[in-house]
Amino acid sequence: MGLFLYKELLTIQQSTALIELATQIWKGCLNTNTKIQLMYIASQFNPADPPSQQQHQQLEWSISQTFFNHLNHLWGPHHLDCFATHLNNKIPQFMSWQPNPQAVATNSLQQTWFP
């Protein structure tokens, strides 16, 4: 089930190479009756983690300003962009996933949402 969901997410991102790899892993597990177990490894013990923390500008994604304006017209006005950076925010006040001097807060999922 987990790999199936992973494949679905990859399909959304349209990464042919990753879909192929996930399919090979899935078929290999089925053929050998192998179960995959996932576990959390703290960053300080995971040598693969530091490169994943080095985000680059090309990883910044956002909807177009036109589409945001449409959504803002339907359900706005919005006053805070909870999932943005200084590179892709659509309104002046935003929360960033990492510390940013222009952001009003960091990591919106850890913020208190209700007074």
Biopython code that builds the backbone (N, CA, C, O; Angstrom):
import numpy as np
from Bio.PDB.StructureBuilder import StructureBuilder

atoms = [
    (1, "MET", "N", (0.822, -1.187, 0.000)),
    (1, "MET", "CA", (0.000, 0.000, 0.000)),
    (1, "MET", "C", (0.866, 1.251, 0.000)),
    (1, "MET", "O", (0.591, 2.179, -0.760)),
    (2, "GLY", "N", (1.902, 1.303, 0.828)),
    (2, "GLY", "CA", (2.766, 2.470, 0.895)),
    (2, "GLY", "C", (3.460, 2.754, -0.413)),
    (2, "GLY", "O", (3.528, 3.906, -0.843)),
    (3, "LEU", "N", (3.979, 1.715, -1.059)),
    (3, "LEU", "CA", (4.671, 1.911, -2.332)),
    (3, "LEU", "C", (3.686, 2.333, -3.409)),
    (3, "LEU", "O", (4.022, 3.122, -4.292)),
    (4, "PHE", "N", (2.458, 1.802, -3.335)),
    (4, "PHE", "CA", (1.443, 2.212, -4.289)),
    (4, "PHE", "C", (1.191, 3.717, -4.177)),
    (4, "PHE", "O", (1.140, 4.423, -5.185)),
    (5, "LEU", "N", (1.035, 4.197, -2.950)),
    (5, "LEU", "CA", (0.838, 5.626, -2.742)),
    (5, "LEU", "C", (2.038, 6.408, -3.258)),
    (5, "LEU", "O", (1.884, 7.451, -3.893)),
    (6, "TYR", "N", (3.230, 5.897, -2.980)),
    (6, "TYR", "CA", (4.457, 6.542, -3.454)),
    (6, "TYR", "C", (4.449, 6.632, -4.975)),
    (6, "TYR", "O", (4.802, 7.667, -5.540)),
    (7, "LYS", "N", (4.044, 5.542, -5.641)),
    (7, "LYS", "CA", (3.983, 5.555, -7.098)),
    (7, "LYS", "C", (2.966, 6.574, -7.593)),
    (7, "LYS", "O", (3.193, 7.244, -8.601)),
    (8, "GLU", "N", (1.841, 6.693, -6.883)),
    (8, "GLU", "CA", (0.839, 7.668, -7.287)),
    (8, "GLU", "C", (1.395, 9.090, -7.177)),
    (8, "GLU", "O", (1.168, 9.918, -8.060)),
    (9, "LEU", "N", (2.109, 9.365, -6.114)),
    (9, "LEU", "CA", (2.714, 10.684, -5.966)),
    (9, "LEU", "C", (3.738, 10.935, -7.058)),
    (9, "LEU", "O", (3.829, 12.043, -7.586)),
    (10, "LEU", "N", (4.498, 9.925, -7.393)),
    (10, "LEU", "CA", (5.482, 10.088, -8.463)),
    (10, "LEU", "C", (4.795, 10.349, -9.795)),
    (10, "LEU", "O", (5.287, 11.127, -10.612)),
    (11, "THR", "N", (3.662, 9.699, -10.013)),
    (11, "THR", "CA", (2.932, 9.908, -11.257)),
    (11, "THR", "C", (2.490, 11.362, -11.363)),
    (11, "THR", "O", (2.539, 11.961, -12.437)),
    (12, "ILE", "N", (2.063, 11.916, -10.245)),
    (12, "ILE", "CA", (1.651, 13.317, -10.255)),
    (12, "ILE", "C", (2.826, 14.199, -10.661)),
    (12, "ILE", "O", (2.660, 15.159, -11.413)),
    (13, "GLN", "N", (4.008, 13.871, -10.161)),
    (13, "GLN", "CA", (5.183, 14.667, -10.479)),
    (13, "GLN", "C", (5.742, 14.319, -11.856)),
    (13, "GLN", "O", (6.636, 15.010, -12.346)),
    (14, "GLN", "N", (5.244, 13.281, -12.479)),
    (14, "GLN", "CA", (5.642, 12.865, -13.818)),
    (14, "GLN", "C", (7.140, 12.596, -13.927)),
    (14, "GLN", "O", (7.789, 13.042, -14.873)),
    (15, "SER", "N", (7.676, 11.878, -12.972)),
    (15, "SER", "CA", (9.084, 11.508, -13.005)),
    (15, "SER", "C", (9.188, 10.080, -13.505)),
    (15, "SER", "O", (9.033, 9.136, -12.730)),
    (16, "THR", "N", (9.442, 9.917, -14.764)),
    (16, "THR", "CA", (9.494, 8.596, -15.374)),
    (16, "THR", "C", (10.572, 7.724, -14.741)),
    (16, "THR", "O", (10.329, 6.547, -14.475)),
    (17, "ALA", "N", (11.748, 8.274, -14.497)),
    (17, "ALA", "CA", (12.842, 7.501, -13.923)),
    (17, "ALA", "C", (12.480, 6.972, -12.532)),
    (17, "ALA", "O", (12.778, 5.822, -12.210)),
    (18, "LEU", "N", (11.845, 7.800, -11.716)),
    (18, "LEU", "CA", (11.478, 7.358, -10.375)),
    (18, "LEU", "C", (10.327, 6.355, -10.403)),
    (18, "LEU", "O", (10.281, 5.446, -9.573)),
    (19, "ILE", "N", (9.408, 6.508, -11.339)),
    (19, "ILE", "CA", (8.325, 5.530, -11.479)),
    (19, "ILE", "C", (8.911, 4.178, -11.856)),
    (19, "ILE", "O", (8.509, 3.148, -11.314)),
    (20, "GLU", "N", (9.864, 4.184, -12.788)),
    (20, "GLU", "CA", (10.523, 2.935, -13.187)),
    (20, "GLU", "C", (11.216, 2.268, -12.007)),
    (20, "GLU", "O", (11.090, 1.061, -11.801)),
    (21, "LEU", "N", (11.952, 3.068, -11.229)),
    (21, "LEU", "CA", (12.662, 2.537, -10.067)),
    (21, "LEU", "C", (11.688, 1.970, -9.039)),
    (21, "LEU", "O", (11.903, 0.875, -8.520)),
    (22, "ALA", "N", (10.620, 2.707, -8.742)),
    (22, "ALA", "CA", (9.624, 2.237, -7.779)),
    (22, "ALA", "C", (8.969, 0.942, -8.266)),
    (22, "ALA", "O", (8.704, 0.040, -7.471)),
    (23, "THR", "N", (8.712, 0.856, -9.566)),
    (23, "THR", "CA", (8.126, -0.358, -10.136)),
    (23, "THR", "C", (9.078, -1.540, -10.012)),
    (23, "THR", "O", (8.650, -2.641, -9.667)),
    (24, "GLN", "N", (10.349, -1.332, -10.285)),
    (24, "GLN", "CA", (11.341, -2.404, -10.147)),
    (24, "GLN", "C", (11.431, -2.888, -8.703)),
    (24, "GLN", "O", (11.490, -4.091, -8.446)),
    (25, "ILE", "N", (11.442, -1.954, -7.774)),
    (25, "ILE", "CA", (11.501, -2.328, -6.361)),
    (25, "ILE", "C", (10.254, -3.114, -5.978)),
    (25, "ILE", "O", (10.343, -4.142, -5.306)),
    (26, "TRP", "N", (9.093, -2.631, -6.406)),
    (26, "TRP", "CA", (7.829, -3.293, -6.099)),
    (26, "TRP", "C", (7.807, -4.717, -6.642)),
    (26, "TRP", "O", (7.458, -5.653, -5.922)),
    (27, "LYS", "N", (8.178, -4.882, -7.903)),
    (27, "LYS", "CA", (8.187, -6.219, -8.516)),
    (27, "LYS", "C", (9.209, -7.129, -7.837)),
    (27, "LYS", "O", (8.941, -8.310, -7.618)),
    (28, "GLY", "N", (10.364, -6.588, -7.506)),
    (28, "GLY", "CA", (11.378, -7.372, -6.806)),
    (28, "GLY", "C", (10.875, -7.862, -5.458)),
    (28, "GLY", "O", (11.125, -9.005, -5.077)),
    (29, "CYS", "N", (10.179, -7.015, -4.747)),
    (29, "CYS", "CA", (9.615, -7.410, -3.450)),
    (29, "CYS", "C", (8.552, -8.485, -3.617)),
    (29, "CYS", "O", (8.502, -9.438, -2.839)),
    (30, "LEU", "N", (7.706, -8.337, -4.622)),
    (30, "LEU", "CA", (6.676, -9.349, -4.865)),
    (30, "LEU", "C", (7.293, -10.697, -5.245)),
    (30, "LEU", "O", (6.848, -11.742, -4.770)),
    (31, "ASN", "N", (8.307, -10.671, -6.093)),
    (31, "ASN", "CA", (8.942, -11.915, -6.560)),
    (31, "ASN", "C", (9.695, -12.648, -5.463)),
    (31, "ASN", "O", (9.795, -13.875, -5.495)),
    (32, "THR", "N", (10.217, -11.924, -4.508)),
    (32, "THR", "CA", (11.029, -12.549, -3.463)),
    (32, "THR", "C", (10.329, -12.574, -2.105)),
    (32, "THR", "O", (10.925, -12.948, -1.096)),
    (33, "ASN", "N", (9.054, -12.170, -2.092)),
    (33, "ASN", "CA", (8.280, -12.113, -0.847)),
    (33, "ASN", "C", (9.005, -11.277, 0.211)),
    (33, "ASN", "O", (9.050, -11.637, 1.387)),
    (34, "THR", "N", (9.568, -10.158, -0.236)),
    (34, "THR", "CA", (10.316, -9.267, 0.635)),
    (34, "THR", "C", (9.420, -8.146, 1.125)),
    (34, "THR", "O", (8.637, -7.584, 0.359)),
    (35, "LYS", "N", (9.538, -7.823, 2.397)),
    (35, "LYS", "CA", (8.808, -6.705, 2.974)),
    (35, "LYS", "C", (9.801, -5.581, 3.240)),
    (35, "LYS", "O", (10.919, -5.822, 3.695)),
    (36, "ILE", "N", (9.389, -4.369, 2.957)),
    (36, "ILE", "CA", (10.237, -3.202, 3.193)),
    (36, "ILE", "C", (9.761, -2.530, 4.476)),
    (36, "ILE", "O", (8.572, -2.265, 4.652)),
    (37, "GLN", "N", (10.705, -2.264, 5.359)),
    (37, "GLN", "CA", (10.385, -1.589, 6.598)),
    (37, "GLN", "C", (11.055, -0.216, 6.580)),
    (37, "GLN", "O", (12.250, -0.098, 6.310)),
    (38, "LEU", "N", (10.276, 0.804, 6.867)),
    (38, "LEU", "CA", (10.798, 2.157, 6.914)),
    (38, "LEU", "C", (10.959, 2.580, 8.367)),
    (38, "LEU", "O", (10.143, 2.230, 9.219)),
    (39, "MET", "N", (11.998, 3.322, 8.638)),
    (39, "MET", "CA", (12.186, 3.829, 9.994)),
    (39, "MET", "C", (12.809, 5.213, 9.939)),
    (39, "MET", "O", (13.478, 5.584, 8.975)),
    (40, "TYR", "N", (12.573, 5.948, 10.984)),
    (40, "TYR", "CA", (13.123, 7.285, 11.100)),
    (40, "TYR", "C", (14.565, 7.204, 11.600)),
    (40, "TYR", "O", (14.867, 6.467, 12.538)),
    (41, "ILE", "N", (15.441, 7.966, 10.965)),
    (41, "ILE", "CA", (16.830, 8.085, 11.409)),
    (41, "ILE", "C", (17.081, 9.566, 11.648)),
    (41, "ILE", "O", (16.929, 10.385, 10.742)),
    (42, "ALA", "N", (17.463, 9.901, 12.865)),
    (42, "ALA", "CA", (17.714, 11.298, 13.202)),
    (42, "ALA", "C", (18.786, 11.881, 12.285)),
    (42, "ALA", "O", (19.705, 11.178, 11.865)),
    (43, "SER", "N", (18.664, 13.148, 11.983)),
    (43, "SER", "CA", (19.573, 13.819, 11.046)),
    (43, "SER", "C", (21.045, 13.621, 11.387)),
    (43, "SER", "O", (21.864, 13.404, 10.494)),
    (44, "GLN", "N", (21.386, 13.695, 12.669)),
    (44, "GLN", "CA", (22.801, 13.592, 13.047)),
    (44, "GLN", "C", (23.381, 12.204, 12.779)),
    (44, "GLN", "O", (24.601, 12.042, 12.746)),
    (45, "PHE", "N", (22.519, 11.200, 12.586)),
    (45, "PHE", "CA", (22.995, 9.839, 12.312)),
    (45, "PHE", "C", (22.768, 9.429, 10.850)),
    (45, "PHE", "O", (23.046, 8.290, 10.475)),
    (46, "ASN", "N", (22.275, 10.340, 10.044)),
    (46, "ASN", "CA", (21.916, 10.021, 8.670)),
    (46, "ASN", "C", (22.817, 10.777, 7.691)),
    (46, "ASN", "O", (22.630, 11.976, 7.485)),
    (47, "PRO", "N", (23.785, 10.094, 7.091)),
    (47, "PRO", "CA", (24.692, 10.789, 6.172)),
    (47, "PRO", "C", (24.008, 11.319, 4.912)),
    (47, "PRO", "O", (24.550, 12.189, 4.230)),
    (48, "ALA", "N", (22.827, 10.800, 4.604)),
    (48, "ALA", "CA", (22.116, 11.277, 3.415)),
    (48, "ALA", "C", (21.329, 12.554, 3.691)),
    (48, "ALA", "O", (20.845, 13.188, 2.754)),
    (49, "ASP", "N", (21.192, 12.940, 4.950)),
    (49, "ASP", "CA", (20.354, 14.085, 5.281)),
    (49, "ASP", "C", (20.949, 15.434, 4.901)),
    (49, "ASP", "O", (20.228, 16.256, 4.337)),
    (50, "PRO", "N", (22.234, 15.714, 5.176)),
    (50, "PRO", "CA", (22.745, 17.060, 4.864)),
    (50, "PRO", "C", (22.490, 17.528, 3.428)),
    (50, "PRO", "O", (22.086, 18.675, 3.240)),
    (51, "PRO", "N", (22.710, 16.691, 2.410)),
    (51, "PRO", "CA", (22.412, 17.192, 1.055)),
    (51, "PRO", "C", (20.938, 17.533, 0.860)),
    (51, "PRO", "O", (20.606, 18.448, 0.106)),
    (52, "SER", "N", (20.044, 16.793, 1.545)),
    (52, "SER", "CA", (18.618, 17.080, 1.383)),
    (52, "SER", "C", (18.244, 18.406, 2.017)),
    (52, "SER", "O", (17.220, 18.989, 1.661)),
    (53, "GLN", "N", (19.046, 18.893, 2.944)),
    (53, "GLN", "CA", (18.772, 20.157, 3.605)),
    (53, "GLN", "C", (19.261, 21.350, 2.792)),
    (53, "GLN", "O", (18.920, 22.493, 3.098)),
    (54, "GLN", "N", (20.045, 21.095, 1.774)),
    (54, "GLN", "CA", (20.573, 22.174, 0.934)),
    (54, "GLN", "C", (19.610, 22.416, -0.221)),
    (54, "GLN", "O", (19.781, 21.875, -1.313)),
    (55, "GLN", "N", (18.613, 23.223, 0.033)),
    (55, "GLN", "CA", (17.603, 23.508, -0.974)),
    (55, "GLN", "C", (18.112, 24.587, -1.920)),
    (55, "GLN", "O", (18.896, 25.455, -1.537)),
    (56, "HIS", "N", (17.660, 24.514, -3.132)),
    (56, "HIS", "CA", (18.084, 25.468, -4.144)),
    (56, "HIS", "C", (16.880, 26.212, -4.695)),
    (56, "HIS", "O", (15.740, 25.761, -4.576)),
    (57, "GLN", "N", (17.149, 27.334, -5.287)),
    (57, "GLN", "CA", (16.108, 28.208, -5.786)),
    (57, "GLN", "C", (15.178, 27.508, -6.783)),
    (57, "GLN", "O", (13.981, 27.792, -6.801)),
    (58, "GLN", "N", (15.698, 26.612, -7.602)),
    (58, "GLN", "CA", (14.861, 25.969, -8.600)),
    (58, "GLN", "C", (13.829, 25.030, -7.987)),
    (58, "GLN", "O", (12.939, 24.554, -8.692)),
    (59, "LEU", "N", (13.930, 24.753, -6.688)),
    (59, "LEU", "CA", (12.950, 23.915, -6.020)),
    (59, "LEU", "C", (11.739, 24.708, -5.541)),
    (59, "LEU", "O", (10.781, 24.130, -5.028)),
    (60, "GLU", "N", (11.775, 26.003, -5.703)),
    (60, "GLU", "CA", (10.658, 26.833, -5.284)),
    (60, "GLU", "C", (9.548, 26.762, -6.327)),
    (60, "GLU", "O", (9.744, 27.114, -7.490)),
    (61, "TRP", "N", (8.392, 26.305, -5.893)),
    (61, "TRP", "CA", (7.246, 26.176, -6.778)),
    (61, "TRP", "C", (6.125, 27.049, -6.242)),
    (61, "TRP", "O", (6.025, 27.271, -5.036)),
    (62, "SER", "N", (5.295, 27.535, -7.126)),
    (62, "SER", "CA", (4.138, 28.302, -6.691)),
    (62, "SER", "C", (3.103, 28.336, -7.809)),
    (62, "SER", "O", (3.398, 28.054, -8.971)),
    (63, "ILE", "N", (1.900, 28.686, -7.425)),
    (63, "ILE", "CA", (0.872, 28.894, -8.440)),
    (63, "ILE", "C", (1.097, 30.272, -9.060)),
    (63, "ILE", "O", (1.809, 31.103, -8.497)),
    (64, "SER", "N", (0.501, 30.504, -10.192)),
    (64, "SER", "CA", (0.671, 31.803, -10.847)),
    (64, "SER", "C", (-0.070, 32.883, -10.065)),
    (64, "SER", "O", (-1.019, 32.596, -9.335)),
    (65, "GLN", "N", (0.364, 34.099, -10.223)),
    (65, "GLN", "CA", (-0.302, 35.219, -9.551)),
    (65, "GLN", "C", (-1.749, 35.326, -10.018)),
    (65, "GLN", "O", (-2.634, 35.653, -9.228)),
    (66, "THR", "N", (-1.991, 35.052, -11.300)),
    (66, "THR", "CA", (-3.354, 35.112, -11.842)),
    (66, "THR", "C", (-4.261, 34.105, -11.146)),
    (66, "THR", "O", (-5.385, 34.432, -10.766)),
    (67, "PHE", "N", (-3.769, 32.874, -10.981)),
    (67, "PHE", "CA", (-4.566, 31.839, -10.322)),
    (67, "PHE", "C", (-4.769, 32.185, -8.849)),
    (67, "PHE", "O", (-5.858, 31.986, -8.310)),
    (68, "PHE", "N", (-3.725, 32.702, -8.194)),
    (68, "PHE", "CA", (-3.883, 33.125, -6.808)),
    (68, "PHE", "C", (-4.953, 34.211, -6.700)),
    (68, "PHE", "O", (-5.792, 34.170, -5.800)),
    (69, "ASN", "N", (-4.924, 35.169, -7.604)),
    (69, "ASN", "CA", (-5.917, 36.247, -7.587)),
    (69, "ASN", "C", (-7.333, 35.679, -7.719)),
    (69, "ASN", "O", (-8.264, 36.158, -7.072)),
    (70, "HIS", "N", (-7.483, 34.661, -8.556)),
    (70, "HIS", "CA", (-8.781, 34.001, -8.727)),
    (70, "HIS", "C", (-9.220, 33.349, -7.413)),
    (70, "HIS", "O", (-10.357, 33.532, -6.980)),
    (71, "LEU", "N", (-8.325, 32.593, -6.780)),
    (71, "LEU", "CA", (-8.641, 31.952, -5.502)),
    (71, "LEU", "C", (-8.920, 32.987, -4.421)),
    (71, "LEU", "O", (-9.819, 32.802, -3.599)),
    (72, "ASN", "N", (-8.168, 34.055, -4.417)),
    (72, "ASN", "CA", (-8.361, 35.121, -3.443)),
    (72, "ASN", "C", (-9.730, 35.788, -3.634)),
    (72, "ASN", "O", (-10.376, 36.189, -2.665)),
    (73, "HIS", "N", (-10.154, 35.898, -4.878)),
    (73, "HIS", "CA", (-11.481, 36.458, -5.167)),
    (73, "HIS", "C", (-12.569, 35.515, -4.655)),
    (73, "HIS", "O", (-13.567, 35.968, -4.095)),
    (74, "LEU", "N", (-12.383, 34.203, -4.844)),
    (74, "LEU", "CA", (-13.384, 33.218, -4.412)),
    (74, "LEU", "C", (-13.444, 33.082, -2.895)),
    (74, "LEU", "O", (-14.536, 33.067, -2.327)),
    (75, "TRP", "N", (-12.305, 32.982, -2.231)),
    (75, "TRP", "CA", (-12.259, 32.628, -0.805)),
    (75, "TRP", "C", (-11.507, 33.636, 0.056)),
    (75, "TRP", "O", (-11.258, 33.365, 1.231)),
    (76, "GLY", "N", (-11.150, 34.758, -0.479)),
    (76, "GLY", "CA", (-10.359, 35.732, 0.260)),
    (76, "GLY", "C", (-11.206, 36.802, 0.894)),
    (76, "GLY", "O", (-12.422, 36.648, 1.000)),
    (77, "PRO", "N", (-10.592, 37.876, 1.316)),
    (77, "PRO", "CA", (-9.175, 38.146, 1.072)),
    (77, "PRO", "C", (-8.285, 37.382, 2.058)),
    (77, "PRO", "O", (-8.633, 37.201, 3.225)),
    (78, "HIS", "N", (-7.163, 36.953, 1.571)),
    (78, "HIS", "CA", (-6.173, 36.271, 2.394)),
    (78, "HIS", "C", (-5.176, 37.303, 2.925)),
    (78, "HIS", "O", (-4.824, 38.269, 2.247)),
    (79, "HIS", "N", (-4.737, 37.062, 4.156)),
    (79, "HIS", "CA", (-3.830, 38.006, 4.792)),
    (79, "HIS", "C", (-2.482, 37.392, 5.128)),
    (79, "HIS", "O", (-1.542, 38.101, 5.488)),
    (80, "LEU", "N", (-2.386, 36.057, 5.010)),
    (80, "LEU", "CA", (-1.156, 35.363, 5.380)),
    (80, "LEU", "C", (-0.964, 34.154, 4.473)),
    (80, "LEU", "O", (-1.870, 33.333, 4.328)),
    (81, "ASP", "N", (0.196, 34.046, 3.870)),
    (81, "ASP", "CA", (0.562, 32.886, 3.060)),
    (81, "ASP", "C", (1.331, 31.935, 3.981)),
    (81, "ASP", "O", (2.469, 32.215, 4.357)),
    (82, "CYS", "N", (0.717, 30.828, 4.336)),
    (82, "CYS", "CA", (1.299, 29.933, 5.349)),
    (82, "CYS", "C", (2.386, 29.009, 4.816)),
    (82, "CYS", "O", (3.130, 28.423, 5.602)),
    (83, "PHE", "N", (2.494, 28.868, 3.518)),
    (83, "PHE", "CA", (3.476, 27.955, 2.938)),
    (83, "PHE", "C", (4.200, 28.646, 1.788)),
    (83, "PHE", "O", (3.932, 28.375, 0.617)),
    (84, "ALA", "N", (5.113, 29.534, 2.135)),
    (84, "ALA", "CA", (5.786, 30.326, 1.104)),
    (84, "ALA", "C", (7.224, 30.623, 1.513)),
    (84, "ALA", "O", (7.671, 30.263, 2.602)),
    (85, "THR", "N", (7.920, 31.279, 0.621)),
    (85, "THR", "CA", (9.249, 31.809, 0.894)),
    (85, "THR", "C", (9.286, 33.222, 0.319)),
    (85, "THR", "O", (8.319, 33.678, -0.291)),
    (86, "HIS", "N", (10.390, 33.897, 0.515)),
    (86, "HIS", "CA", (10.525, 35.237, -0.055)),
    (86, "HIS", "C", (10.582, 35.193, -1.582)),
    (86, "HIS", "O", (10.461, 36.228, -2.237)),
    (87, "LEU", "N", (10.763, 34.007, -2.146)),
    (87, "LEU", "CA", (10.839, 33.875, -3.604)),
    (87, "LEU", "C", (9.484, 33.628, -4.261)),
    (87, "LEU", "O", (9.316, 33.888, -5.452)),
    (88, "ASN", "N", (8.502, 33.120, -3.482)),
    (88, "ASN", "CA", (7.242, 32.755, -4.129)),
    (88, "ASN", "C", (5.990, 33.241, -3.392)),
    (88, "ASN", "O", (4.884, 32.840, -3.754)),
    (89, "ASN", "N", (6.130, 34.088, -2.374)),
    (89, "ASN", "CA", (4.940, 34.539, -1.660)),
    (89, "ASN", "C", (4.057, 35.386, -2.563)),
    (89, "ASN", "O", (4.542, 36.127, -3.418)),
    (90, "LYS", "N", (2.757, 35.261, -2.355)),
    (90, "LYS", "CA", (1.787, 35.997, -3.175)),
    (90, "LYS", "C", (1.230, 37.220, -2.459)),
    (90, "LYS", "O", (0.663, 38.113, -3.087)),
    (91, "ILE", "N", (1.395, 37.253, -1.139)),
    (91, "ILE", "CA", (0.981, 38.403, -0.356)),
    (91, "ILE", "C", (2.123, 38.758, 0.587)),
    (91, "ILE", "O", (2.970, 37.909, 0.866)),
    (92, "PRO", "N", (2.168, 39.999, 1.085)),
    (92, "PRO", "CA", (3.335, 40.447, 1.861)),
    (92, "PRO", "C", (3.644, 39.623, 3.106)),
    (92, "PRO", "O", (4.813, 39.369, 3.393)),
    (93, "GLN", "N", (2.623, 39.198, 3.852)),
    (93, "GLN", "CA", (2.884, 38.418, 5.062)),
    (93, "GLN", "C", (2.885, 36.936, 4.726)),
    (93, "GLN", "O", (1.938, 36.413, 4.139)),
    (94, "PHE", "N", (3.974, 36.265, 5.113)),
    (94, "PHE", "CA", (4.067, 34.831, 4.834)),
    (94, "PHE", "C", (4.857, 34.130, 5.921)),
    (94, "PHE", "O", (5.639, 34.745, 6.646)),
    (95, "MET", "N", (4.630, 32.812, 6.016)),
    (95, "MET", "CA", (5.418, 31.939, 6.884)),
    (95, "MET", "C", (6.307, 31.110, 5.981)),
    (95, "MET", "O", (5.881, 30.635, 4.928)),
    (96, "SER", "N", (7.542, 30.944, 6.404)),
    (96, "SER", "CA", (8.511, 30.214, 5.595)),
    (96, "SER", "C", (8.835, 28.873, 6.242)),
    (96, "SER", "O", (8.709, 28.728, 7.458)),
    (97, "TRP", "N", (9.245, 27.901, 5.452)),
    (97, "TRP", "CA", (9.580, 26.576, 5.993)),
    (97, "TRP", "C", (10.932, 26.580, 6.688)),
    (97, "TRP", "O", (11.247, 25.663, 7.446)),
    (98, "GLN", "N", (11.729, 27.606, 6.433)),
    (98, "GLN", "CA", (13.006, 27.750, 7.115)),
    (98, "GLN", "C", (13.145, 29.209, 7.545)),
    (98, "GLN", "O", (12.451, 30.072, 7.006)),
    (99, "PRO", "N", (14.023, 29.504, 8.499)),
    (99, "PRO", "CA", (14.153, 30.892, 8.954)),
    (99, "PRO", "C", (14.403, 31.865, 7.800)),
    (99, "PRO", "O", (15.241, 31.633, 6.929)),
    (100, "ASN", "N", (13.653, 32.951, 7.830)),
    (100, "ASN", "CA", (13.748, 33.964, 6.790)),
    (100, "ASN", "C", (13.426, 35.305, 7.428)),
    (100, "ASN", "O", (12.370, 35.439, 8.047)),
    (101, "PRO", "N", (14.293, 36.301, 7.303)),
    (101, "PRO", "CA", (14.043, 37.587, 7.962)),
    (101, "PRO", "C", (12.786, 38.303, 7.475)),
    (101, "PRO", "O", (12.244, 39.151, 8.184)),
    (102, "GLN", "N", (12.319, 37.971, 6.282)),
    (102, "GLN", "CA", (11.115, 38.611, 5.750)),
    (102, "GLN", "C", (9.834, 37.913, 6.199)),
    (102, "GLN", "O", (8.747, 38.475, 6.063)),
    (103, "ALA", "N", (9.947, 36.694, 6.731)),
    (103, "ALA", "CA", (8.772, 35.921, 7.134)),
    (103, "ALA", "C", (8.273, 36.353, 8.507)),
    (103, "ALA", "O", (9.055, 36.776, 9.358)),
    (104, "VAL", "N", (6.962, 36.242, 8.714)),
    (104, "VAL", "CA", (6.388, 36.577, 10.022)),
    (104, "VAL", "C", (6.562, 35.418, 11.008)),
    (104, "VAL", "O", (6.479, 35.616, 12.220)),
    (105, "ALA", "N", (6.803, 34.215, 10.492)),
    (105, "ALA", "CA", (7.028, 33.042, 11.342)),
    (105, "ALA", "C", (7.685, 31.952, 10.498)),
    (105, "ALA", "O", (7.765, 32.047, 9.273)),
    (106, "THR", "N", (8.149, 30.919, 11.191)),
    (106, "THR", "CA", (8.788, 29.787, 10.523)),
    (106, "THR", "C", (7.996, 28.521, 10.818)),
    (106, "THR", "O", (7.525, 28.327, 11.939)),
    (107, "ASN", "N", (7.850, 27.666, 9.820)),
    (107, "ASN", "CA", (7.187, 26.370, 9.927)),
    (107, "ASN", "C", (5.744, 26.517, 10.401)),
    (107, "ASN", "O", (5.449, 26.389, 11.589)),
    (108, "SER", "N", (4.872, 26.783, 9.469)),
    (108, "SER", "CA", (3.468, 27.032, 9.794)),
    (108, "SER", "C", (2.788, 25.850, 10.475)),
    (108, "SER", "O", (1.805, 26.038, 11.192)),
    (109, "LEU", "N", (3.294, 24.633, 10.264)),
    (109, "LEU", "CA", (2.676, 23.469, 10.894)),
    (109, "LEU", "C", (2.945, 23.402, 12.394)),
    (109, "LEU", "O", (2.266, 22.667, 13.111)),
    (110, "GLN", "N", (3.920, 24.154, 12.871)),
    (110, "GLN", "CA", (4.201, 24.184, 14.302)),
    (110, "GLN", "C", (3.647, 25.431, 14.988)),
    (110, "GLN", "O", (3.895, 25.648, 16.174)),
    (111, "GLN", "N", (2.913, 26.233, 14.263)),
    (111, "GLN", "CA", (2.363, 27.457, 14.829)),
    (111, "GLN", "C", (0.997, 27.173, 15.472)),
    (111, "GLN", "O", (0.305, 26.225, 15.101)),
    (112, "THR", "N", (0.632, 28.006, 16.430)),
    (112, "THR", "CA", (-0.707, 27.946, 17.022)),
    (112, "THR", "C", (-1.662, 28.624, 16.064)),
    (112, "THR", "O", (-1.509, 29.808, 15.764)),
    (113, "TRP", "N", (-2.640, 27.888, 15.585)),
    (113, "TRP", "CA", (-3.539, 28.397, 14.580)),
    (113, "TRP", "C", (-4.754, 29.107, 15.171)),
    (113, "TRP", "O", (-5.398, 29.913, 14.499)),
    (114, "PHE", "N", (-5.061, 28.805, 16.427)),
    (114, "PHE", "CA", (-6.245, 29.398, 17.048)),
    (114, "PHE", "C", (-5.826, 30.145, 18.304)),
    (114, "PHE", "O", (-4.938, 29.699, 19.031)),
    (115, "PRO", "N", (-6.472, 31.295, 18.564)),
    (115, "PRO", "CA", (-6.115, 32.083, 19.765)),
    (115, "PRO", "C", (-6.495, 31.376, 21.056)),
    (115, "PRO", "O", (-6.261, 31.907, 22.142)),
]
sb = StructureBuilder()
sb.init_structure("model")
sb.init_model(0)
sb.init_chain("A")
sb.init_seg("    ")
for serial, (resi, resn, name, xyz) in enumerate(atoms, 1):
    if name == "N":
        sb.init_residue(resn, " ", resi, " ")
    sb.init_atom(name, np.array(xyz, "f"), 0.0, 1.0, " ", f" {name:<3s}", serial, name[0])
structure = sb.get_structure()
